Amino acid sequence: MSEEILINVTPRETRVGVVENGMLQEVHVERASRRGYVGNVYKGRVQRVMPGMQAVFVDIGLERAAFLHASDILRPALPGAADGAELSAAGNGQVPSISELVHEGQEIVVQVVKDPIGTKGARLSTHLSIPSRYLVLLPHARTLGISARIENEAERQRLKDVLTPLIGEDVPGSPRLGYIVRTNAEEQTAESLAFDVTYLGKVWRVVQENIVKAKVGERVYEELSLPLRSLRDMLNDDIEKVRVDSRETFEKVVKFVHKFMPHLDDRVEHYAGERPIFDLYGVEDEIQRALKKEVPLKSGGYLIVDQTEAMTTIDVNTGGYLGTRNLEETVYRTNLEAAQAAARQLRLRNLGGIIIIDFIDMTDEEHKRQVLRMLEKGLARDHAKTTVYPMSALGLVEMTRKRTTESLERQLCEPCPACSGRGTVKTAETVTYEIFREITRAVRQFNTEKLLVMASPKVVGRILEEESIAVAELEEFISKSIRFQAEEHYSQEQFDVVLL
């Protein structure tokens, strides 16, 4: 499989696209005015304790207070426990009361695990984690965990054997830090892993120094910028090329890759072509299509993707596809294609949370299993954690996809000012009758001789053409004259009744 990473940099915006076999699979956007906070560590202060929610709001210097749940708070060790061990629950097996863990006004070091989304503030944790190329440092734990995606038992044992002497034995009184071995570490050399352990140790010492000096609301550790973060997480032997269209960013990328992945130095190149790099690969067109509700399928069917506050739904339709055999075969083929397309759209649009896919009803159980397998296969390359549940009797597949940042649509778009995000506008007929009611209400409340109605051209045109008799009857009823004026800049639902 051919896989490339494209990095497009402009003064106020950076975009990273992942292209597999010529098709855009992921796009990430970072703007200077709204850079994400996930991974950043802050010194905060507890603003408000909410025992009923087992949570607190913490001031970390952002516009909105951030949210910290009791389950995300590092708890002190039990008396007699080994130094550095954590208490995972109270003596009765329950999470201790939030009031026992923190109090209002307390200073606390926290890490952002989820960006502010919509009206919700950032989600926090005191379980700090600092990632490198192959490892994740857990400064308050003493565990050595290995990613579940590394399935080979011999490789898991090798990694454990290599890292144990590097990080030290887990013995009482030992200052050993905890680590998680990332999927990227599979088949890496002892030298590469040792470099990461050293690097993370240095980073943690700097963070500790910053914590001592920092004031409330100050950042003590900042996650890497989007280009470097993308390479840290995604650059591996499968990536054929990394193309960067900015000379300055290219030089930073080269230094980063040389430091952490020297064997991949030759994969990075500067793109100096006149044609924009995203245009060259058709990425701009793909981004525009990813903002539309309808996703056409090659068979003639299509998906309808609906993103709401509670969940995302994907509806599968056969469209004009009739197949060549029978209805069941047509439905099966459409659903197979839809499963593949849906998996791609989830990555491309960065959709998270609860997702419901409404496949076309199938009667054959084997067909259902094959469609589910196709969906899981399509999600296998997704960097976000996904969980897929069995297909229901109605052909619905429930799944979840981990969400840490806003979706592509929420990053690039805002609610329509004409419909306030509803997706529909009132018809000209509906607005006409609202105007008539407003006129009646106005003349009862105020004394006036004439009225002027300003509305959109479509509404005014309809009133003058189709409702002229109704207007005459209304003028006679209220004993006032009414004049209508079309305003080009008015939306269809907007109007004003002016007393003259």
C-alpha positions as CSV (number, residue, x, y, z in Angstrom):
1,M,0.0,0.0,0.0
2,S,1.3,3.4,-1.0
3,E,1.1,5.9,1.9
4,E,2.2,9.5,2.0
5,I,2.0,12.4,4.5
6,L,1.5,15.9,3.0
7,I,2.2,19.0,5.1
8,N,0.8,22.3,3.9
9,V,1.8,25.4,5.8
10,T,0.5,29.0,5.5
11,P,1.2,31.9,7.9
12,R,-1.9,31.3,10.1
13,E,-2.8,27.6,9.3
14,T,-1.1,24.3,9.1
15,R,-2.8,21.2,7.5
16,V,-1.6,17.6,7.4
17,G,-3.1,15.1,5.0
18,V,-2.6,11.3,5.0
19,V,-2.9,9.8,1.5
20,E,-3.2,6.1,1.0
21,N,-3.2,4.7,-2.6
22,G,-3.9,8.2,-3.9
23,M,-7.0,8.7,-1.7
24,L,-7.1,11.1,1.2
25,Q,-7.8,9.2,4.5
26,E,-7.1,11.8,7.2
27,V,-6.8,15.6,7.4
28,H,-5.7,17.5,10.5
29,V,-6.0,21.3,10.8
30,E,-4.2,23.6,13.3
31,R,-4.7,27.3,13.3
32,A,-2.6,29.8,15.1
33,S,-5.6,31.4,16.6
34,R,-7.1,28.2,17.9
35,R,-4.3,25.7,18.5
36,G,-5.5,22.7,20.4
37,Y,-4.6,22.1,24.1
38,V,-4.6,18.2,24.3
39,G,-1.4,17.0,25.9
40,N,-0.5,20.4,27.5
41,V,0.2,20.4,31.2
42,Y,-0.9,23.4,33.4
43,K,-0.7,24.5,37.0
44,G,-4.4,25.1,37.8
45,R,-6.6,26.0,40.8
46,V,-9.8,24.3,41.8
47,Q,-12.6,26.8,41.3
48,R,-15.7,24.8,42.3
49,V,-16.3,21.4,43.9
50,M,-19.5,19.6,42.8
51,P,-20.0,16.5,45.1
52,G,-23.2,15.5,43.2
53,M,-21.2,15.1,40.0
54,Q,-18.0,13.8,41.7
55,A,-16.1,16.4,39.8
56,V,-14.5,19.9,40.0
57,F,-14.0,22.9,37.7
58,V,-10.4,24.0,37.4
59,D,-9.0,27.3,36.3
60,I,-6.1,26.6,33.9
61,G,-6.1,30.0,32.2
62,L,-8.4,29.2,29.4
63,E,-11.6,31.0,28.4
64,R,-13.8,28.4,30.2
65,A,-13.1,26.5,33.3
66,A,-12.0,22.9,32.7
67,F,-13.6,19.7,34.0
68,L,-11.9,17.2,36.2
69,H,-13.7,14.0,37.4
70,A,-12.8,12.1,40.6
71,S,-11.8,9.0,38.5
72,D,-9.2,11.1,36.7
73,I,-7.5,12.3,40.0
74,L,-4.3,10.7,41.2
75,R,-4.9,9.4,44.6
76,P,-2.3,9.1,47.4
77,A,-0.8,5.7,48.3
78,L,-2.3,3.6,51.0
79,P,-0.3,3.5,54.3
80,G,2.2,0.8,54.0
81,A,2.1,0.6,50.2
82,A,5.3,0.8,48.1
83,D,6.6,4.3,47.4
84,G,4.9,5.7,44.3
85,A,2.1,3.2,44.2
86,E,-1.3,4.6,43.5
87,L,-4.6,4.0,45.3
88,S,-7.1,3.1,42.7
89,A,-10.2,3.0,45.0
90,A,-11.2,3.5,48.5
91,G,-11.3,0.7,51.0
92,N,-14.9,-0.2,50.1
93,G,-14.0,-0.6,46.4
94,Q,-15.5,2.8,45.5
95,V,-13.8,5.9,44.2
96,P,-13.3,8.3,47.1
97,S,-15.6,11.3,47.4
98,I,-14.4,14.3,45.4
99,S,-14.3,16.3,48.6
100,E,-11.7,13.9,50.1
101,L,-9.5,14.3,47.1
102,V,-9.4,18.1,46.5
103,H,-10.8,21.3,47.9
104,E,-11.7,24.8,46.5
105,G,-8.6,27.0,46.0
106,Q,-6.2,24.1,45.9
107,E,-3.4,24.3,43.3
108,I,-3.2,21.3,41.1
109,V,-1.1,20.1,38.2
110,V,-3.3,18.8,35.4
111,Q,-3.1,17.7,31.8
112,V,-5.7,18.3,29.0
113,V,-7.0,15.0,27.7
114,K,-9.9,16.5,25.6
115,D,-10.1,19.9,23.9
116,P,-13.0,22.3,24.6
117,I,-15.8,21.0,22.3
118,G,-18.9,23.1,21.6
119,T,-20.0,24.6,24.9
120,K,-18.0,22.1,27.0
121,G,-14.8,23.1,28.7
122,A,-11.6,21.0,28.4
123,R,-11.4,17.6,30.1
124,L,-8.5,17.2,32.5
125,S,-6.6,14.4,34.3
126,T,-3.9,14.5,36.9
127,H,-2.5,11.2,35.5
128,L,0.2,12.9,33.5
129,S,1.5,11.3,30.3
130,I,4.3,12.5,28.0
131,P,4.7,10.7,24.7
132,S,7.8,10.2,22.6
133,R,8.3,8.3,19.4
134,Y,8.1,4.8,20.9
135,L,7.1,5.3,24.6
136,V,4.7,7.2,26.8
137,L,6.1,8.4,30.1
138,L,3.8,8.0,33.1
139,P,5.6,9.9,35.8
140,H,3.2,9.0,38.6
141,A,3.0,5.3,37.9
142,R,5.5,2.5,38.1
143,T,4.0,0.2,35.5
144,L,5.5,-1.1,32.2
145,G,2.7,-1.6,29.9
146,I,2.8,-2.7,26.2
147,S,0.3,-1.7,23.6
148,A,-2.4,-4.4,22.9
149,R,-1.8,-3.8,19.2
150,I,1.5,-5.6,19.5
151,E,0.1,-9.1,19.5
152,N,3.2,-11.3,19.0
153,E,4.0,-12.7,22.4
154,A,7.7,-13.1,21.6
155,E,7.9,-9.5,20.6
156,R,6.1,-8.3,23.7
157,Q,8.5,-10.3,25.9
158,R,11.5,-8.9,23.9
159,L,10.4,-5.3,24.5
160,K,9.9,-6.0,28.2
161,D,13.4,-7.6,28.4
162,V,14.9,-4.6,26.6
163,L,13.2,-1.9,28.6
164,T,13.3,-3.3,32.2
165,P,17.1,-2.7,32.7
166,L,16.7,0.8,31.0
167,I,14.0,2.0,33.4
168,G,15.1,0.0,36.5
169,E,13.5,-2.7,38.5
170,D,10.2,-2.0,40.3
171,V,11.4,-2.2,43.9
172,P,10.2,-0.4,47.1
173,G,11.8,3.0,47.4
174,S,12.8,3.1,43.8
175,P,12.2,6.4,41.9
176,R,11.4,4.4,38.8
177,L,9.0,6.1,36.3
178,G,6.2,4.3,34.5
179,Y,6.1,3.7,30.8
180,I,3.7,2.4,28.1
181,V,5.3,0.9,25.0
182,R,3.6,2.3,21.9
183,T,2.7,0.3,18.8
184,N,5.5,2.1,16.9
185,A,8.0,0.3,19.1
186,E,7.4,-3.1,17.5
187,E,10.7,-4.5,16.2
188,Q,12.7,-1.4,17.2
189,T,16.3,-1.7,18.4
190,A,17.4,-1.4,22.0
191,E,19.3,1.8,21.0
192,S,16.1,3.5,19.8
193,L,14.2,2.6,22.9
194,A,17.1,3.7,25.1
195,F,17.2,7.1,23.3
196,D,13.5,7.6,24.1
197,V,13.9,6.7,27.7
198,T,16.7,9.3,28.0
199,Y,14.7,11.9,26.1
200,L,11.6,11.5,28.3
201,G,13.7,11.6,31.4
202,K,15.1,15.0,30.3
203,V,11.6,16.3,29.4
204,W,10.2,15.3,32.8
205,R,13.0,17.1,34.7
206,V,12.3,20.3,32.8
207,V,8.5,19.9,33.5
208,Q,9.3,19.5,37.2
209,E,11.3,22.7,37.2
210,N,8.6,24.5,35.4
211,I,6.0,23.3,37.9
212,V,7.9,24.8,40.8
213,K,8.3,28.2,39.0
214,A,4.8,28.4,37.4
215,K,1.9,30.5,38.6
216,V,-1.7,29.4,38.4
217,G,-3.0,29.3,34.8
218,E,0.5,28.9,33.3
219,R,1.5,26.1,31.0
220,V,4.4,23.9,32.2
221,Y,4.6,21.5,29.2
222,E,3.4,22.0,25.6
223,E,2.6,19.3,23.1
224,L,4.4,19.4,19.8
225,S,3.1,21.4,16.9
226,L,0.9,19.6,14.4
227,P,3.6,18.7,11.8
228,L,6.0,17.2,14.4
229,R,3.1,15.5,16.3
230,S,1.9,13.9,13.1
231,L,5.3,12.5,12.3
232,R,5.9,11.3,15.8
233,D,2.6,9.4,15.7
234,M,2.3,8.3,12.1
235,L,5.7,8.1,10.4
236,N,6.9,4.5,10.0
237,D,8.4,2.2,7.4
238,D,5.0,2.1,5.6
239,I,5.2,5.8,4.8
240,E,6.9,6.3,1.4
241,K,7.2,10.0,1.5
242,V,6.6,13.1,3.7
243,R,6.2,16.2,1.5
244,V,6.4,19.6,3.1
245,D,5.7,22.8,1.2
246,S,7.3,25.2,3.6
247,R,11.1,25.6,3.7
248,E,11.1,26.6,7.4
249,T,8.8,23.8,8.5
250,F,10.8,21.3,6.3
251,E,14.0,22.2,8.2
252,K,12.3,21.6,11.5
253,V,10.9,18.3,10.3
254,V,14.3,17.2,9.0
255,K,15.9,17.9,12.4
256,F,13.0,16.1,14.2
257,V,13.2,13.0,12.0
258,H,17.0,12.9,12.1
259,K,16.9,13.1,15.9
260,F,14.1,10.5,16.5
261,M,13.9,8.4,13.3
262,P,17.3,8.7,11.5
263,H,16.6,5.6,9.3
264,L,13.7,7.5,7.7
265,D,15.7,10.6,6.8
266,D,15.4,9.9,3.1
267,R,11.6,9.9,3.2
268,V,11.3,13.7,3.9
269,E,11.4,16.1,1.0
270,H,10.7,19.7,0.4
271,Y,7.9,20.4,-2.2
272,A,8.8,23.5,-4.1
273,G,6.3,23.2,-7.0
274,E,4.2,26.1,-8.2
275,R,0.9,24.3,-7.9
276,P,-0.3,24.0,-4.3
277,I,0.6,20.6,-2.8
278,F,-3.0,19.9,-1.7
279,D,-4.3,20.7,-5.2
280,L,-1.7,18.3,-6.8
281,Y,-3.1,15.4,-4.8
282,G,-6.8,16.4,-5.1
283,V,-6.9,17.0,-1.3
284,E,-8.8,20.3,-1.5
285,D,-11.6,18.7,-3.5
286,E,-11.8,15.8,-1.0
287,I,-12.0,18.3,1.9
288,Q,-14.9,20.1,0.2
289,R,-16.7,16.8,-0.3
290,A,-16.1,15.8,3.3
291,L,-18.1,18.8,4.4
292,K,-21.2,17.6,2.5
293,K,-23.9,15.3,4.0
294,E,-24.1,13.0,0.9
295,V,-21.3,10.6,0.0
296,P,-21.7,9.0,-3.4
297,L,-20.8,5.3,-3.8
298,K,-19.3,3.9,-7.0
299,S,-22.3,1.5,-7.3
300,G,-24.7,4.4,-7.5
301,G,-25.8,4.2,-3.9
302,Y,-24.9,6.8,-1.3
303,L,-24.4,7.6,2.3
304,I,-26.0,10.4,4.3
305,V,-23.8,11.5,7.2
306,D,-25.6,13.5,9.9
307,Q,-23.5,14.9,12.8
308,T,-25.5,16.0,15.9
309,E,-24.6,17.0,19.4
310,A,-25.5,13.5,20.8
311,M,-24.3,11.2,18.0
312,T,-23.4,10.8,14.4
313,T,-25.7,8.8,12.1
314,I,-24.7,7.3,8.7
315,D,-27.7,6.2,6.5
316,V,-27.0,3.8,3.6
317,N,-29.1,4.0,0.5
318,T,-29.1,2.0,-2.8
319,G,-29.9,5.0,-4.9
320,G,-29.9,4.1,-8.6
321,Y,-28.1,0.8,-8.1
322,L,-30.3,-2.1,-9.2
323,G,-27.7,-4.9,-9.4
324,T,-27.5,-7.7,-11.8
325,R,-29.0,-10.6,-9.9
326,N,-31.6,-10.1,-7.2
327,L,-32.5,-7.6,-4.5
328,E,-30.6,-9.4,-1.7
329,E,-27.4,-9.4,-3.8
330,T,-27.9,-5.7,-4.6
331,V,-28.4,-4.8,-0.9
332,Y,-25.3,-6.9,0.1
333,R,-23.0,-5.4,-2.5
334,T,-24.2,-1.9,-1.6
335,N,-23.7,-2.5,2.1
336,L,-20.2,-3.9,1.5
337,E,-19.2,-0.8,-0.3
338,A,-20.9,1.4,2.2
339,A,-19.0,-0.3,5.1
340,Q,-15.7,0.6,3.5
341,A,-16.8,4.1,2.7
342,A,-18.2,4.7,6.2
343,A,-14.9,3.7,7.8
344,R,-13.0,6.1,5.5
345,Q,-15.5,9.0,6.3
346,L,-15.1,8.5,10.0
347,R,-11.3,9.1,9.7
348,L,-11.6,11.8,7.1
349,R,-14.2,13.8,9.0
350,N,-12.7,13.0,12.4
351,L,-16.1,11.9,13.7
352,G,-16.1,10.7,17.3
353,G,-18.4,9.7,20.1
354,I,-21.4,7.5,19.5
355,I,-21.9,6.5,15.8
356,I,-24.9,4.6,14.4
357,I,-24.6,3.1,10.9
358,D,-28.0,2.2,9.3
359,F,-27.3,-0.4,6.7
360,I,-29.9,-1.6,4.3
361,D,-31.8,-4.6,5.8
362,M,-30.3,-8.0,4.9
363,T,-31.9,-11.4,5.6
364,D,-28.8,-13.5,5.1
365,E,-26.8,-13.9,8.4
366,E,-23.5,-14.6,6.5
367,H,-24.0,-11.3,4.5
368,K,-24.4,-9.4,7.8
369,R,-21.2,-11.0,9.2
370,Q,-19.3,-10.1,6.0
371,V,-20.5,-6.5,6.1
372,L,-19.4,-6.2,9.7
373,R,-16.0,-7.7,8.9
374,M,-15.6,-5.2,6.0
375,L,-16.3,-2.3,8.4
376,E,-13.8,-3.6,11.0
377,K,-11.2,-4.1,8.3
378,G,-11.7,-0.5,7.1
379,L,-11.2,0.7,10.7
380,A,-8.1,-1.3,11.3
381,R,-5.8,1.5,10.0
382,D,-7.6,4.1,12.0
383,H,-5.3,5.8,14.6
384,A,-8.3,6.6,16.9
385,K,-9.6,3.8,19.1
386,T,-12.9,2.3,17.8
387,T,-15.3,-0.2,19.2
388,V,-17.9,-1.9,17.0
389,Y,-20.9,-3.8,18.3
390,P,-22.9,-6.6,16.6
391,M,-25.5,-5.6,14.0
392,S,-29.0,-5.4,15.4
393,A,-32.1,-7.0,13.9
394,L,-32.9,-3.7,12.2
395,G,-29.6,-3.6,10.4
396,L,-28.1,-0.9,12.8
397,V,-24.5,-1.0,13.8
398,E,-23.6,0.9,17.0
399,M,-20.0,1.9,17.4
400,T,-17.8,4.4,19.3
401,R,-14.7,6.3,18.1
402,K,-12.5,8.1,20.6
403,R,-12.9,11.8,20.2
404,T,-10.2,14.2,21.5
405,T,-10.6,17.1,19.1
406,E,-13.4,18.7,17.1
407,S,-14.6,17.1,13.9
408,L,-13.5,18.5,10.5
409,E,-16.9,20.2,10.0
410,R,-16.8,21.8,13.5
411,Q,-13.3,23.1,12.8
412,L,-14.0,24.5,9.4
413,C,-17.6,25.6,9.6
414,E,-20.1,27.4,11.8
415,P,-23.9,27.2,12.1
416,C,-25.7,28.7,9.2
417,P,-26.8,32.3,10.1
418,A,-30.0,31.9,8.1
419,C,-31.3,28.7,9.8
420,S,-29.2,28.9,13.0
421,G,-27.8,25.4,12.4
422,R,-31.2,23.7,11.9
423,G,-30.5,22.7,8.3
424,T,-33.8,24.1,7.1
425,V,-35.5,27.5,6.7
426,K,-39.1,28.5,7.0
427,T,-40.9,28.6,3.7
428,A,-41.9,32.0,2.2
429,E,-45.5,31.1,2.8
430,T,-44.8,30.5,6.6
431,V,-42.9,33.8,6.8
432,T,-45.8,35.6,5.0
433,Y,-48.3,34.6,7.6
434,E,-45.9,35.5,10.4
435,I,-45.7,39.0,8.9
436,F,-49.5,39.2,8.8
437,R,-49.8,38.2,12.5
438,E,-47.0,40.7,13.5
439,I,-48.9,43.5,11.6
440,T,-52.1,42.8,13.5
441,R,-50.2,42.7,16.8
442,A,-48.4,46.0,16.1
443,V,-51.5,48.0,15.2
444,R,-53.3,46.8,18.4
445,Q,-50.4,47.9,20.5
446,F,-49.3,51.2,18.8
447,N,-51.1,54.1,17.2
448,T,-49.9,54.6,13.6
449,E,-51.4,55.5,10.2
450,K,-49.1,53.5,7.9
451,L,-46.9,50.5,8.1
452,L,-43.7,49.5,6.2
453,V,-42.8,45.8,5.9
454,M,-39.2,45.0,5.0
455,A,-38.4,41.4,4.0
456,S,-36.4,39.2,1.6
457,P,-37.2,39.6,-2.1
458,K,-38.7,36.1,-2.3
459,V,-41.1,36.8,0.6
460,V,-42.1,40.2,-0.7
461,G,-42.6,38.8,-4.2
462,R,-44.9,36.1,-2.9
463,I,-46.9,38.5,-0.9
464,L,-47.5,40.9,-3.8
465,E,-48.2,38.2,-6.3
466,E,-50.1,35.5,-4.4
467,E,-51.4,37.2,-1.3
468,S,-52.5,40.6,-2.8
469,I,-56.1,39.9,-2.0
470,A,-55.2,38.9,1.6
471,V,-53.2,42.2,1.9
472,A,-56.2,44.2,0.8
473,E,-58.4,42.4,3.3
474,L,-55.9,43.0,6.1
475,E,-55.6,46.8,5.2
476,E,-59.4,47.0,5.4
477,F,-59.5,45.1,8.7
478,I,-56.9,47.3,10.4
479,S,-57.8,50.5,8.6
480,K,-54.2,51.2,7.8
481,S,-52.1,51.2,4.6
482,I,-49.3,48.7,4.3
483,R,-46.2,49.1,2.0
484,F,-43.8,46.3,1.2
485,Q,-40.1,46.7,0.5
486,A,-37.7,44.0,-0.7
487,E,-34.3,44.0,1.1
488,E,-31.6,42.0,-0.7
489,H,-29.5,41.4,2.4
490,Y,-32.4,39.9,4.4
491,S,-32.5,36.2,4.9
492,Q,-35.7,34.4,4.1
493,E,-36.8,34.2,7.7
494,Q,-35.9,37.8,8.5
495,F,-38.4,40.7,8.4
496,D,-39.2,44.0,10.1
497,V,-42.6,45.7,10.5
498,V,-42.0,49.5,10.8
499,L,-44.6,52.0,12.1
500,L,-44.7,55.2,10.0
